Amino acid sequence: MDNQDLTQKYFDTKVQYLKYRALRQVAKYAWEGVLTQKVLDIPKEIVSGKKATMRCCVYKERAIMAERVKMAMGGNPENPNMVEVIDIACDDCPSGGYEVTSACRGCLAHRCEQACKKGAITFDQNQKAHIDKSKCVECGLCAKVCPYSAISNLKRPCEKSCKVKAISMREDKAACIDNDKCIGCGACVYQCPFGAITEKSFILDVIALLKDSMENKTTRVYAVVAPSIASQFVRVPLGKVVAGLKKLGFFAVVEAALGADMVARDEAGELLEKDFLMSSCCPSFVRYVERQFPNLAAHLSAQLSPMARIAEHIKKNDSAAKVVFVGPCISKKEEALRPEVRPWVDNVITFEELQALFDSRDIELAELAEDSLDNASYFGRIFARSGGLTEAVRQALREKGVEESSLNPCVCDGIEQCRVALLKASKGVLPNNFVEGMACVGGCIGGPGCLTHGEKNRADVDKYGREAKAKTIADAIDAEEIE
């Protein structure tokens, strides 16, 4: 199968495929125990031949792949951020900012010049406008007054995608991430057309956990899968993915959606005790509140996220358990390092990394017999998409016999909507008493670690929810406690 076929089979873009190839090869050699000897060979193995297909020369392609391999092996240990820039890959975007396009007619009015307060606009012998970047402050006034719309803001995709303004450009035109502003959502990772911004992988740590459990039999490694898995790996039934996880060496596969059921039940109780509550399920939303609206942080729910909650449940019931979360989220990798989560979650991988793990062991999911996965309710499963958390809290209130009118939610789909709600809340003018904050547009189904993205993912998650045997939150939790 050629590269194009594999891209279409697994991913949205070729950038994802390139990242996957580095992950798969690193994982393959790690399983075989020869990674140390083979690591320098991987770039040449992946970028074979003498002719470049994506960059100016094959040597640059291999140099970039070498950096991808480093990220697949954990990235820069001195950088606490899970998201990093591969500098050598970040040189093909325009410098950005306001530019005069060929639509400029060299008019006599020169409204752009009059609008500019910094004297950044000059004209050539043909009266065509030019912008002096050293003077331009990117106010955009010139673009607003141009009658031909000839001045455009050529903002880079990574800058556009970063709603917290954590990305800027260095003098050498490479992107730079401000770790103090970054909330780890990973929007820039998915939107970068060159794959120059990517996340660290801890796939080697997961392989080490699995190998240790299989060889020494002293631990049992549980895979906790995010409910958004229902929108991924859709070429095979979900039961085959569960079987694939067990073939990799996982002792059991548990739904994070069961943790969502537990969180929804307790957040409903917490909401009744407080006048105003904000969800704590999305780690990027939590970080956004803590960094941009610290005065509101006290209103964040005290509940652990579904990932951490179910991991805590597993470890309290199995002292030999190790827990690996599998989901769409880069930010979960950082959440797993928080003091309140670290005891429960041992590692985090994305769906992209899981695909690489399967293929590093030549596991063909279609050939496996289906296994079962039925730990949660409909309401826990729909946490994967925007609005699902709110529906679950509403259901939890119903099950407590509380009037639905006690819940007045504000569902925030993406950081921009979160910002609007938080600004209102900080000024005391938000009419709602519950904020569902999701950093990714669409919710977790829009996470950067997904294999695919799009509206279909929402329908897949809703269908998955309807297939749950437990029809109420209480049913799902009670069934787990009985077991």
C-alpha positions in Angstrom: 0.0 0.0 0.0 1.5 3.4 -1.0 1.7 6.5 1.1 -1.4 8.1 -0.4 -3.5 4.9 0.3 -2.3 4.8 3.9 -3.0 8.5 4.4 -6.5 8.0 3.2 -7.0 4.8 5.2 -5.9 6.3 8.6 -5.6 10.1 8.6 -6.9 13.4 7.4 -3.5 14.7 6.2 -0.1 13.6 5.0 1.5 15.5 7.9 -0.2 13.0 10.3 1.1 10.2 8.2 4.7 11.4 8.4 4.4 11.7 12.2 2.9 8.2 12.3 5.8 6.7 10.3 8.3 8.0 12.8 6.2 6.7 15.7 5.7 3.3 14.1 9.4 2.8 13.4 10.5 3.9 16.8 8.0 1.6 18.4 8.9 -1.3 16.2 12.6 -1.1 17.2 11.7 -0.6 20.9 9.6 -3.8 20.9 12.6 -5.6 19.3 15.0 -4.1 21.8 17.3 -2.6 19.1 16.2 1.0 19.1 19.6 2.3 20.4 21.4 0.7 17.5 18.9 1.6 14.9 17.7 5.1 15.8 20.1 6.9 13.5 19.0 4.7 10.6 15.3 5.6 10.9 15.3 8.9 8.9 17.1 7.3 6.0 14.7 4.2 6.1 11.7 6.5 6.0 13.0 9.0 3.5 14.6 6.6 1.1 16.0 7.3 -2.4 17.9 10.2 -3.7 15.1 12.4 -4.9 13.2 14.8 -2.6 9.4 14.6 -2.7 8.5 17.3 -0.1 11.4 19.7 0.5 14.3 21.2 -1.4 16.5 18.2 -1.1 16.4 14.7 0.4 19.0 15.7 3.0 16.7 18.3 4.5 13.8 15.8 4.5 16.0 13.4 6.4 17.1 16.1 8.9 13.4 16.9 9.6 12.6 13.3 10.0 15.4 12.9 12.5 13.7 15.7 14.5 10.4 13.8 14.3 12.1 10.7 15.6 13.4 12.7 18.6 9.8 13.9 19.3 8.6 10.3 19.0 11.2 9.4 21.7 10.1 12.1 24.1 11.3 15.4 22.7 13.4 17.9 24.6 13.4 17.0 28.3 14.3 20.5 29.3 11.2 21.9 27.7 8.2 21.4 30.0 5.7 22.0 27.2 4.2 19.0 25.5 4.1 21.0 22.2 7.4 21.9 20.5 8.5 23.5 17.2 10.8 21.7 14.8 12.8 24.7 13.7 14.2 23.2 10.5 10.7 22.4 9.3 9.3 25.9 10.0 10.7 28.0 7.1 8.2 27.8 4.3 5.3 29.9 5.7 5.2 33.7 4.7 6.5 35.9 7.4 3.0 37.0 8.2 1.4 40.4 8.9 -0.2 42.8 6.5 0.9 42.6 2.9 -0.1 44.6 -0.2 -1.3 42.2 -2.9 -1.4 42.4 -6.7 -4.9 43.8 -6.4 -3.4 47.2 -5.6 -4.4 49.6 -8.5 -2.0 52.4 -7.5 -5.0 54.7 -7.0 -4.6 58.4 -6.3 -6.7 58.6 -3.1 -4.0 56.8 -1.1 -6.5 56.2 1.8 -4.1 53.5 3.1 -1.4 56.1 3.6 -3.8 58.5 5.4 -5.0 55.7 7.7 -1.5 54.6 8.8 -0.4 56.5 11.9 3.1 55.0 11.8 4.2 56.1 8.3 4.7 52.5 7.3 3.2 52.9 3.8 5.1 54.2 0.8 4.6 54.1 -3.0 6.7 53.1 -5.9 6.9 54.9 -9.3 3.7 53.2 -10.4 1.9 54.4 -7.2 1.6 50.8 -5.9 1.7 50.7 -2.1 4.3 48.9 0.0 4.4 48.3 3.7 7.6 48.8 5.8 7.5 45.9 8.2 9.8 47.7 10.6 7.2 50.4 11.2 4.0 48.4 10.8 2.2 47.7 14.1 -0.4 45.5 12.4 -3.4 47.7 13.4 -5.2 46.8 10.2 -6.5 50.3 9.5 -5.0 50.4 6.0 -6.8 47.2 5.1 -10.1 48.6 6.3 -10.0 51.6 4.1 -8.5 50.1 0.9 -11.3 50.3 -1.8 -9.9 47.2 -3.6 -9.3 45.0 -0.5 -5.8 44.9 -1.8 -4.2 44.6 1.7 -4.4 41.2 3.4 -3.4 39.9 6.8 -1.3 36.9 6.0 -1.3 35.4 9.4 0.3 32.0 9.7 -2.0 29.0 10.3 -0.4 28.3 13.6 -1.0 31.9 14.8 -4.6 31.8 13.5 -5.3 28.5 15.3 -3.8 29.7 18.6 -6.7 31.5 20.4 -4.5 32.4 23.4 -1.9 34.2 21.4 0.9 31.9 22.6 2.6 31.7 19.1 4.8 34.4 17.7 7.6 34.6 15.0 11.3 34.8 15.7 13.7 36.8 13.6 14.6 33.7 11.6 10.9 33.4 10.8 10.5 30.2 12.8 7.5 29.9 15.1 8.0 30.3 18.8 5.7 29.1 21.6 5.3 31.1 24.8 5.0 28.4 27.4 3.5 30.8 29.9 0.5 31.4 27.6 0.2 28.0 26.0 -2.6 25.9 27.3 -1.5 22.7 25.5 -4.7 22.3 23.4 -2.7 21.3 20.3 -4.7 23.3 17.8 -1.5 24.5 16.2 -0.3 20.9 15.9 -3.2 19.9 13.7 -3.3 23.2 11.7 0.4 23.5 10.9 0.6 22.5 7.1 4.2 21.5 7.4 4.1 19.5 10.6 6.6 21.9 12.1 4.7 22.0 15.4 4.2 18.7 17.0 3.8 17.1 20.4 6.1 14.9 22.5 5.3 11.2 22.5 5.8 8.8 25.4 5.1 5.8 23.3 8.4 4.3 24.5 7.3 4.5 28.2 4.1 2.7 27.3 6.0 -0.1 25.5 8.2 -0.4 28.6 5.2 -0.8 30.8 3.7 -3.4 28.6 6.9 -5.4 28.2 7.5 -5.3 31.9 4.0 -6.6 32.7 4.3 -9.4 30.1 7.8 -10.5 31.2 7.7 -10.0 35.0 3.9 -10.5 35.7 4.1 -8.1 38.6 1.9 -5.4 37.1 -1.3 -5.3 35.0 -1.6 -2.5 32.5 -5.1 -1.1 31.9 -6.0 0.9 28.8 -8.5 3.6 29.6 -10.1 4.7 26.3 -11.7 8.0 25.7 -15.3 7.9 24.4 -14.2 9.7 21.3 -12.7 6.4 20.2 -16.1 5.6 18.7 -15.4 8.1 16.0 -11.9 6.7 15.2 -10.8 3.3 13.7 -14.2 3.2 12.0 -13.0 0.8 9.3 -13.5 -2.0 11.9 -16.0 -2.6 14.7 -14.9 -1.1 18.1 -14.8 -4.6 19.6 -11.8 -5.4 17.3 -9.9 -2.3 18.5 -10.5 -3.6 22.1 -9.1 -7.0 21.0 -6.1 -5.2 19.4 -5.4 -3.4 22.7 -5.3 -6.7 24.5 -3.1 -8.3 21.9 -0.7 -5.4 22.5 -0.4 -6.6 26.1 -3.0 -4.6 27.9 -4.6 -6.6 30.7 -8.0 -4.9 30.3 -9.7 -2.1 28.5 -12.0 0.3 30.4 -14.1 3.2 29.2 -13.2 6.6 30.5 -16.9 7.2 29.9 -17.5 5.4 33.2 -15.3 8.0 34.9 -17.5 10.6 33.1 -20.6 9.0 34.6 -19.0 9.3 38.1 -17.9 12.9 37.4 -21.4 13.9 36.1 -23.0 12.5 39.2 -20.7 14.4 41.6 -20.6 17.6 39.6 -24.4 17.7 39.7 -24.1 17.4 43.5 -21.4 20.1 43.6 -23.6 22.4 41.5 -26.4 22.2 44.0 -24.0 23.2 46.7 -22.6 26.2 44.8 -24.1 29.2 43.1 -21.7 28.9 40.1 -19.6 26.1 38.7 -17.3 25.5 35.8 -16.4 22.0 34.5 -12.9 20.6 35.1 -13.0 17.8 32.5 -10.9 19.6 29.8 -7.3 20.2 31.0 -6.7 23.0 28.5 -9.9 24.8 29.7 -8.6 24.4 33.2 -5.2 25.9 32.3 -6.9 28.7 30.4 -8.9 29.7 33.5 -5.9 29.4 35.8 -3.7 31.5 33.5 -6.1 34.0 32.0 -8.8 34.3 34.6 -7.2 33.3 37.9 -9.9 35.2 39.8 -12.4 32.5 38.5 -10.3 29.5 39.3 -12.0 28.9 42.6 -15.2 28.2 40.6 -13.7 25.3 38.7 -15.2 22.0 39.7 -13.3 20.1 42.4 -13.8 16.8 40.6 -11.0 15.0 38.8 -11.4 14.6 35.1 -13.1 11.4 33.8 -9.6 10.0 32.9 -8.2 10.6 36.3 -11.4 9.5 38.1 -11.6 6.1 36.4 -7.9 5.6 36.8 -8.3 6.2 40.5 -11.1 3.7 40.7 -9.0 1.1 38.9 -5.9 1.5 41.1 -8.0 1.5 44.3 -9.4 -1.9 43.3 -6.2 -3.4 41.9 -2.9 -2.6 43.6 -0.9 -4.1 40.7 -2.6 -1.8 38.1 -0.8 0.6 35.8 -3.0 2.9 33.7 -2.5 4.2 30.2 -5.0 6.7 28.9 -5.8 6.5 25.1 -7.5 9.5 23.6 -7.5 12.4 21.2 -5.9 14.9 23.6 -2.4 16.3 23.8 -3.2 18.3 26.9 -3.9 15.0 28.8 -0.2 14.3 28.7 0.4 17.4 30.8 -2.6 16.7 33.0 -1.2 13.3 33.9 1.8 15.2 35.5 -0.4 17.3 37.8 0.1 16.3 41.5 -3.6 15.3 42.0 -3.5 13.1 38.8 0.0 11.7 38.9 -0.7 8.8 41.4 -3.5 7.5 39.1 -2.4 7.9 35.5 0.9 6.4 34.5 0.9 7.5 30.8 -1.1 9.0 28.0 -1.0 8.2 24.3 -3.2 9.6 21.4 -5.2 7.7 18.8 -2.4 8.5 16.3 0.1 6.8 18.6 -2.2 3.8 19.2 -2.4 3.3 15.4 1.4 3.3 15.3 1.6 0.8 18.1 -0.8 -1.6 16.3 1.3 -1.4 13.2 4.6 -1.7 15.0 3.4 -5.2 16.0 1.8 -6.0 12.7 -1.6 -6.3 14.3 -4.3 -6.3 11.7 -7.5 -5.3 13.5 -9.8 -6.7 10.8 -8.5 -10.2 11.4 -9.3 -10.2 15.2 -12.4 -11.6 16.9 -14.4 -8.8 18.5 -14.1 -8.2 22.2 -16.6 -6.3 24.4 -16.5 -2.8 25.8 -19.6 -1.8 27.9 -18.7 -0.1 31.1 -20.6 3.2 30.8 -23.9 4.8 30.1 -25.1 6.9 27.1 -24.4 10.0 29.1 -20.8 9.2 30.0 -20.1 8.3 26.3 -21.4 11.6 24.9 -18.9 13.6 27.0 -16.8 13.2 23.8 -18.6 16.0 22.0 -19.6 19.5 22.9 -22.8 19.7 24.9 -22.4 16.1 26.2 -21.1 17.0 29.6 -24.1 19.3 30.1 -26.5 16.6 29.1 -24.9 14.3 31.5 -25.1 16.8 34.4 -28.8 17.4 33.6 -29.4 13.7 33.7 -27.6 13.3 37.0 -29.8 16.0 38.4 -32.9 14.2 37.2 -31.7 11.0 38.8 -31.3 13.0 42.1 -34.9 14.1 41.7 -33.9 17.7 41.2 -35.8 20.1 38.9 -34.0 20.6 35.6 -34.5 24.4 36.0 -31.7 24.3 38.6 -29.3 23.9 35.7 -28.8 27.0 33.5 -25.8 26.0 31.3 -23.4 27.8 29.1 -22.0 25.4 26.6 -18.6 26.7 25.2 -17.5 25.0 22.0 -13.9 26.0 21.6 -11.6 28.5 23.4 -13.1 31.6 21.7 -16.5 30.8 23.2 -14.9 30.0 26.5 -13.2 33.4 26.5 -16.5 35.2 26.0 -18.2 33.3 28.8 -15.3 33.8 31.2 -15.2 37.6 30.4 -18.8 37.8 31.3 -18.4 35.7 34.4 -15.4 37.9 35.6 -17.6 41.0 35.3 -20.6 39.3 37.0 -22.9 39.5 34.0 -23.0 35.8 32.9 -26.6 34.7 33.4 -25.7 31.0 33.6 -24.8 29.0 36.7 -22.8 26.2 34.9 -20.1 26.5 32.3 -19.1 23.6 30.1 -15.6 24.5 28.8 -14.1 22.6 25.9 -10.9 24.0 24.3 -11.3 22.0 21.1 -14.0 23.0 18.6 -16.6 20.2 18.7 -15.3 18.9 22.0 -12.9 15.9 22.3 -13.9 14.7 18.9 -12.0 17.6 17.5 -8.8 16.8 19.5 -5.4 17.1 17.7 -4.6 13.5 18.5 -7.6 12.1 16.5 -6.9 10.2 13.3 -9.8 12.0 11.6 -11.8 15.1 12.3 -15.2 16.4 11.1 -18.9 16.4 11.7 -19.3 12.7 11.2 -17.4 12.2 14.4 -20.3 13.6 16.4 -22.8 11.2 14.8 -20.5 8.3 15.5 -20.2 9.2 19.2 -24.0 9.7 19.6 -24.5 6.2 18.0 -22.0 4.7 20.4 -23.8 6.3 23.3 -27.1 4.8 22.2 -25.6 1.4 22.1 -24.7 1.5 25.9 -26.5 -1.2 27.9 -26.7 1.1 30.9 -29.5 3.6 30.3 -28.9 5.8 33.3 -25.8 7.1 35.1 -26.8 5.3 38.2 -27.1 2.0 36.3 -23.5 2.2 35.0 -22.0 3.1 38.3 -24.0 0.5 40.2 -23.0 -2.2 37.8 -19.4 -1.4 38.3 -19.7 -1.4 42.1 -21.4 -4.8 42.0 -18.6 -6.2 39.9 
